[in-house]
Amino acid sequence: AAAAATVTPSAAPAPGGYPPLDDTFGRTHTYLRISLTERCNLRCRYCMPADGVALTPAASTLSAAEIGRLAALFVASGVTKIRLTGGEPLVRRDALDVVAALGALPGLTSLGMTTNGLTLGRRLPALRAAGLTALNVSLDTLVPARFELITRRRGQGRVLDAIDAALAAGFPSVKLNCVVMRGVNEDEVVDFVRLTETRRLDVRFIEYMPFGGNAWSDARFVSYAEMLGAIGAGVGALERVADDPHDTCKHYRVPGAAGRVGFITSMTNHFCGGCNRLRLTADGSLKVCLFGSDEVSLRDALRGGATDAELLALVRAAVRRKHYSLGGKKDRHELARSDNRPMITIGG
């Protein structure tokens, strides 16, 4: 696998003066996802076990000040993009304060958030003013009754209204994320695609991925190729759109449409070769791969009095141990047999 990497490691120091976060495959990490909380106001079946998960006590999760310190170190090491995730990030009471603090970091060019959209509508003006530039809204069905079945909660109309409000508010990037599952919502892919015809919206279909307790099965898995075929039959051939080297998404467009259609193909056609992402969980653990079980606790080091140099040494050592693809697993079936956190405690 190592031979497949073609990226040349960065030689120059990052803008903050620290060496860039390069792994042994020549990938430079410029994108950090930070989970603000493990808590959520939905109970999506592919994310959380039916009986819930044991959540980390509040005192053991990162404070706003700790998030700010760690984020500043990552940005000083070349991170230019941060995305806030959860759980549901907007259930955290000081979420807006965190956005404002990170939005003020010199060198950060993109600050995004992934949200289920339930309480997003009324928070949009404040989030935009605090520096948020990008929104990803998770929505897996356009049918209200089905929304309740998938999430075990109500509120589908509020999510759709929030998406339209975000577009009207002028956010530079608004995306809709949809996890496609057989027997659940695979019959709606064409309806989702039609949302892009008049909206400046990216609709992104995500292949169903195995995580701890989410009852993943191959029988429910719908591949990128199958989705693309169903869309072609429903609306005609899509136009391929150029991707960025670090994109997780394969982009298409309905000819003449205002928005785009994308496919996140982690299971059938992974994009690990261009990976530039790191993850910081709500309890302060650094995960260098979504699918990897290896973690290092930056929280414990920080609370133990570690200096900035010592914290960055831990980060760099973890990045250097990063596998080339899928956390060292060969395919989705091996992932399903391996141990990993539930998605809600990873942060996506």
Beta strands, then each sheet from edge to edge (+ up, - down):
strand 1: 31-35
strand 2: 81-85
strand 3: 110-115
strand 4: 134-138
strand 5: 173-180
strand 6: 202-207
strand 7: 239-240
strand 8: 250-253
strand 9: 260-264
strand 10: 277-280
strand 11: 285-287
strand 12: 296-297
sheet 1: 7+ 8- 9+ 6+ 5+ 4+ 3+ 2+ 1+ 10+ 11- 12+
end
